Amino acid sequence: MRKTGTMETRTGRRAKVALVVAAALVAVAALGGLATVLAGAVAGGSPMATVTPGLPVTVVLPPGASARTIGDILEDAGVVAGADLENAARSRGVAGLLRAGEYSLETGMTPDAVVEVLLAGPIEHSDLRVTVIEGWTIAEVLASLADQTPYDVADYEAALVGGGVTSPYLPTDLPDGVPALAAWEGLLFPAKYEIADDDPPSTILQRMATEMAIRLDRQDWSRLGELGVDRYQALIVASLVEQEAKLDEDRPLIARVIYNRLAAQMPLQIDATVIYAKGENTGRVTAADLETDSPYNTYRIPALPPTPIGTVGQASLDAATDPADGDYLFYVVVSADGGHGFSVTYEEHQAKVEKAKADGILP
């Protein structure tokens, strides 16, 4: 439920599409666009047949609108032919990622140009800023959003598990015992977001999910065959890299260790997965913790966990899709700044461990 003390809603901020388009038509007429959208509409033909290009138009796209509906709205505004816009969005695989909101466009734009604007997002009318940090679990994300907005964690959980938020990367076949909320791990992009004071939880979360989907769609996946994973598995790898790496230069090397271990059918033995399985970080992973019965415990399973274990930043995603070369199978923290040493053999690894202990880096 929404918490008390809601913030004041900006009057008239969300004008209806028809009113905004009508205002744009008045502006077009004032600028000398004699054969305008209305002329085409009255004639019963396509508004694009007689539209004067290059005139400013403001449109508001409603939440949940399909690519076809968005195309119809933009065609009525003289921006682009609706069928051409829909075809351009579908050919690029982004028809489901066109974002609702207010846009400043021009009449007579090309379909690709319009798609780019809609993917970039609407004009911001913001009263609030919320921040999502790299590596946060979905529980941490929702707890932070509850602290930063007028809503409770339960409101955000309901939006995610109740179907109010969508992502083309949302898994549907999780193992038994994995909670429904875990399906959203890694699917909300960590960043700073400007939101309106009356945006509901579904709108806030959808912005984050859409941003992540856009990042994934634009990622270079050309090495997946070589790495032996699909896109979702690469995202899981990226979440492990996010948890393990402190320095950006270590990320591609940690990713390489993960892929090498997977290829060798070795357990990944990543402490962060055990911490995730436990649901709490006590600061140290014990021998008893390593026996935790969970599909996320990579000390017990020689495979990736079933979902990502936290949000993923761009650097970790890049590392997971383009790892370093090498035969490394081990890494350990060796410097005070969190840098890692990488080894091919267990003997080399143990030597680095002993030196890190002698240097006071490891207990």
C-alpha positions in Angstrom: 0.0 0.0 0.0 1.1 3.6 -0.6 2.6 5.2 2.5 1.0 8.3 4.0 2.5 11.7 3.2 2.2 11.5 -0.6 3.8 14.3 -2.5 1.8 16.9 -4.4 0.9 16.0 -8.0 1.8 18.5 -10.6 -1.4 20.0 -12.0 -2.1 19.1 -15.6 1.3 17.6 -16.2 0.0 14.6 -18.0 -2.2 16.1 -20.8 -4.2 13.8 -22.9 -2.7 12.8 -26.3 -5.6 14.5 -28.2 -5.1 17.8 -26.5 -1.4 17.8 -27.0 -1.7 16.9 -30.6 -4.4 19.6 -31.1 -2.1 22.2 -29.6 0.7 21.1 -31.9 -1.6 21.5 -34.9 -2.4 25.1 -33.9 1.4 25.7 -33.7 1.9 24.2 -37.1 -0.8 26.4 -38.6 0.7 29.5 -37.0 4.0 28.6 -38.5 2.6 28.5 -42.0 2.0 24.8 -42.4 -1.0 25.2 -44.7 -1.4 21.6 -45.7 -1.2 20.0 -42.3 -2.3 17.0 -40.4 -5.9 18.1 -40.3 -6.0 18.6 -44.0 -5.0 15.0 -44.6 -7.3 13.7 -41.9 -10.3 15.6 -43.3 -9.5 14.4 -46.8 -9.7 10.8 -45.5 -6.1 10.0 -46.6 -2.9 9.5 -44.8 -1.9 12.7 -42.9 1.7 12.1 -44.1 0.7 12.7 -47.7 0.4 16.5 -47.3 2.3 17.3 -44.1 4.9 20.0 -44.1 8.2 18.6 -42.7 10.3 20.1 -40.0 7.6 21.7 -37.9 7.7 21.2 -34.1 5.2 18.7 -32.6 4.7 17.6 -29.0 3.0 14.3 -28.4 2.3 12.2 -25.3 2.4 8.4 -25.7 0.3 6.6 -23.1 1.8 3.7 -20.9 1.3 0.3 -22.4 0.7 1.4 -25.9 1.8 -1.1 -28.6 4.1 -0.1 -31.5 1.0 0.0 -33.7 -0.9 2.4 -31.4 2.2 4.6 -31.1 2.5 4.6 -34.9 -1.1 5.7 -35.2 -0.6 8.5 -32.7 2.5 9.8 -34.4 0.9 9.5 -37.8 -2.0 11.6 -36.6 0.5 14.2 -35.4 2.2 14.2 -38.8 5.5 12.9 -37.4 5.9 9.6 -39.3 3.7 7.1 -41.2 2.4 4.6 -38.6 3.1 1.5 -40.5 6.7 2.6 -41.3 7.3 3.3 -37.6 6.0 -0.1 -36.5 8.0 -1.9 -39.2 11.2 -0.1 -38.2 10.7 -0.9 -34.5 9.9 -4.6 -35.2 12.8 -5.0 -37.6 15.2 -3.8 -34.9 13.5 -6.0 -32.3 12.6 -3.0 -30.1 8.8 -2.8 -30.6 8.3 -3.6 -26.9 10.8 -1.1 -25.7 9.3 2.2 -27.1 8.8 4.3 -24.0 5.7 6.2 -22.9 5.8 9.9 -22.0 6.0 13.3 -23.6 8.2 13.9 -26.6 9.3 16.9 -28.7 9.4 15.8 -32.3 9.1 17.2 -35.8 6.8 16.5 -38.7 8.1 14.3 -41.5 10.8 12.5 -39.5 12.3 9.2 -40.7 11.1 6.0 -38.9 14.6 5.2 -37.6 15.1 8.7 -36.2 11.8 8.4 -34.4 12.7 5.0 -33.0 16.0 6.4 -31.6 14.1 9.3 -29.9 11.6 6.9 -28.3 14.3 4.5 -27.1 16.2 7.4 -25.5 13.1 8.3 -23.4 10.7 11.1 -22.9 11.1 14.6 -21.7 11.8 14.5 -18.0 9.3 16.2 -15.6 10.9 15.2 -12.4 10.2 15.8 -8.8 12.3 12.9 -7.4 15.6 11.2 -8.1 16.1 7.6 -7.2 19.4 5.7 -7.3 20.0 2.0 -7.8 23.6 0.7 -7.1 25.6 -1.9 -9.0 25.5 -5.3 -7.2 22.3 -4.7 -5.2 20.0 -7.7 -4.9 16.4 -7.2 -5.9 15.5 -7.1 -2.2 18.0 -4.3 -1.7 16.7 -2.4 -4.7 13.1 -2.5 -3.5 14.1 -1.6 0.0 16.0 1.4 -1.2 13.2 2.5 -3.5 10.8 2.3 -0.6 13.1 4.6 1.3 13.4 7.1 -1.6 9.7 7.2 -2.6 6.2 7.2 -1.0 5.7 3.5 -1.5 6.3 0.4 0.5 8.4 -2.7 -0.4 5.2 -4.6 -0.8 4.0 -2.2 -3.4 7.1 -2.8 -5.5 7.0 -6.5 -5.0 3.4 -6.6 -6.2 4.3 -4.7 -9.3 7.0 -7.2 -10.2 5.4 -10.5 -9.4 1.9 -9.3 -10.4 2.8 -8.7 -14.0 2.8 -4.9 -13.8 6.3 -4.8 -15.2 7.7 -6.7 -18.2 11.0 -7.6 -19.7 11.9 -9.7 -22.7 14.6 -11.3 -20.6 12.4 -12.4 -17.7 12.9 -16.2 -17.2 9.8 -18.4 -16.9 11.3 -21.8 -15.9 13.0 -21.3 -12.6 13.9 -24.3 -10.5 11.7 -25.4 -7.6 12.4 -23.4 -4.5 13.5 -20.2 -6.3 11.1 -17.4 -5.3 9.3 -15.6 -8.1 10.9 -12.3 -7.1 14.3 -13.8 -7.9 13.3 -13.9 -11.6 13.9 -10.1 -11.6 17.5 -10.3 -10.4 19.8 -8.5 -12.8 16.9 -7.1 -14.9 16.8 -3.6 -13.4 19.6 -1.4 -14.6 21.6 0.4 -11.8 21.6 4.1 -12.4 20.2 7.4 -11.2 16.6 8.0 -12.4 14.4 11.1 -12.4 10.8 10.2 -11.7 7.6 12.1 -11.2 6.1 12.4 -7.8 2.9 10.5 -8.9 4.7 7.7 -10.8 3.4 4.4 -9.5 5.7 1.5 -8.6 5.1 -0.2 -11.9 6.2 2.9 -13.9 9.3 3.4 -11.8 10.3 -0.3 -12.1 9.4 -0.5 -15.8 11.8 2.4 -16.6 14.6 0.4 -14.9 13.6 -2.8 -16.7 13.4 -1.1 -20.1 16.8 0.5 -19.6 18.3 -2.9 -18.9 16.6 -4.4 -21.9 17.9 -1.6 -24.1 21.4 -2.2 -22.8 21.2 -5.9 -23.4 19.7 -5.4 -26.9 22.6 -3.1 -27.8 25.3 -5.4 -26.4 27.8 -7.2 -28.7 26.9 -10.9 -28.3 29.1 -12.1 -31.1 31.3 -14.3 -28.7 28.4 -16.2 -27.1 29.0 -19.3 -29.3 32.6 -19.4 -28.3 31.8 -18.9 -24.6 29.2 -21.6 -24.6 26.4 -19.6 -23.0 23.2 -17.8 -24.1 22.4 -14.2 -23.3 20.7 -14.8 -20.0 23.6 -17.0 -18.8 26.0 -14.2 -19.8 24.0 -11.9 -17.7 24.3 -14.3 -14.8 28.1 -14.3 -15.3 28.1 -10.5 -15.4 26.3 -10.4 -12.0 29.0 -12.7 -10.5 31.7 -10.4 -12.0 29.9 -7.4 -10.4 30.1 -8.9 -7.0 33.7 -10.2 -7.2 35.5 -7.3 -8.9 36.6 -4.1 -7.2 38.8 -2.8 -10.1 37.5 -2.5 -13.6 40.7 -4.1 -15.0 39.9 -7.3 -13.1 36.5 -7.7 -14.6 37.4 -9.4 -17.9 39.9 -11.7 -16.1 37.3 -12.8 -13.5 34.9 -13.5 -16.3 37.6 -15.6 -18.0 38.1 -17.6 -14.8 34.3 -18.3 -14.7 34.1 -19.4 -18.3 37.2 -21.6 -17.9 35.8 -23.3 -14.9 32.4 -23.8 -16.5 34.2 -25.4 -19.5 36.1 -27.7 -17.2 33.0 -28.5 -15.2 34.6 -27.2 -12.1 32.5 -25.6 -9.3 32.9 -21.8 -9.5 33.3 -21.6 -5.7 32.3 -18.0 -5.6 31.6 -16.8 -2.0 29.1 -14.2 -3.2 26.7 -16.9 -4.4 26.8 -18.5 -0.9 26.0 -15.2 0.7 23.1 -14.8 -1.7 21.9 -18.3 -0.9 22.0 -17.4 2.8 20.2 -14.2 2.3 22.5 -12.2 4.5 26.1 -11.1 4.6 27.8 -11.6 8.0 31.1 -10.5 6.7 32.7 -13.9 6.4 31.8 -17.2 4.7 32.3 -20.2 7.1 32.9 -23.8 6.3 29.3 -24.5 7.4 28.0 -21.9 5.0 29.7 -23.7 2.1 27.3 -26.6 2.8 24.2 -24.5 2.3 21.6 -26.5 0.3 20.7 -24.1 -2.5 20.9 -23.9 -6.3 22.9 -20.7 -5.8 25.7 -22.4 -3.8 28.5 -22.7 -6.4 30.6 -24.7 -4.0 28.1 -27.5 -4.4 27.0 -27.2 -8.0 29.4 -27.2 -11.0 27.2 -24.7 -12.9 25.9 -21.2 -12.9 23.3 -20.2 -10.4 19.7 -20.1 -11.8 19.5 -16.3 -11.9 21.8 -13.3 -11.6 22.6 -12.5 -8.0 22.3 -8.7 -8.2 22.2 -5.7 -10.5 24.7 -5.5 -13.3 26.6 -2.4 -14.4 27.8 -1.8 -18.0 31.5 -2.6 -17.2 30.6 -6.1 -15.8 28.3 -6.7 -18.7 31.1 -5.9 -21.1 33.4 -8.2 -19.3 31.0 -11.1 -19.4 30.4 -10.7 -23.1 34.1 -10.0 -24.0 36.3 -11.7 -21.4 40.1 -11.6 -21.4 42.1 -14.4 -22.9 44.0 -16.9 -20.8 43.9 -20.3 -19.0 43.3 -18.9 -15.6 41.3 -21.0 -13.1 41.9 -19.2 -9.9 41.9 -15.7 -8.5 42.5 -14.1 -5.0 42.6 -10.6 -3.6 46.3 -9.6 -3.5 46.3 -5.8 -2.9 44.7 -3.3 -0.5 42.7 -1.7 -3.3 40.9 -4.9 -3.9 43.0 -6.0 -7.0 43.2 -9.7 -7.7 46.0 -12.1 -8.7 45.2 -14.7 -11.3 46.6 -18.2 -11.6 46.5 -21.2 -14.0 47.5 -23.8 -11.5 46.4 -24.5 -7.9 50.1 -24.3 -6.8 50.4 -20.8 -8.2 47.2 -19.8 -6.6 48.3 -21.0 -3.2 51.5 -19.1 -3.5 49.5 -15.9 -4.1 47.2 -16.7 -1.1 50.2 -17.1 1.2 51.8 -13.9 0.0 48.5 -12.0 0.5 48.3 -13.4 4.0 51.9 -12.3 4.7 51.1 -8.9 3.4 48.1 -8.6 5.7 45.7 -8.5 2.8 44.0 -11.8 3.8 43.4 -13.0 7.4 
